[in-house]
Amino acid sequence: MAGVSSRSLAYRIQRFAYYRSYFPSLGLWRDDLRRDTPVLKEALSRLPRTDVEGRNFRIARAVVLHNAKMMLPRDQWTELDDVSLLYLFYKEGNHQFLLQFNLEEIWLVDPKLLGMG
């Protein structure tokens, strides 16, 4: 994770929570579980085709594994430090969405407070 030392307590807690969740054992990345929104659709349209196909494969495999009540072997689990391109495009799309609809005026939220400015 960017900005967090691997020896810090925050990183250790984050790592513990990550591996206690279910999705790494199914081979899913955190970004594979995002809700289907206009921002996500735009981010997916910017991704290379191989990344979109990889995401679709991971989701399909997770459905099969979940229905069979199985998990991947530990060496095939996703890692906490894996960052996908989808995250980067999603973050950029969220920023553009805020600017396009000028939500900071409606909600009285400064995009810098959300880490998007």
Buried (B, 14 or more C-beta within 10 A) or exposed (E): BEEEEEEEEEBEEBBEEBEEEEBBBBBBBBBBEBEEEEBBEBBBEBBEEEBBEBBEEBBEBBEEBEEEEEBBEEEEBBEBEEBBBBBBBBBBBBBEBBEEEEBBEEEEEEBEEEEBE
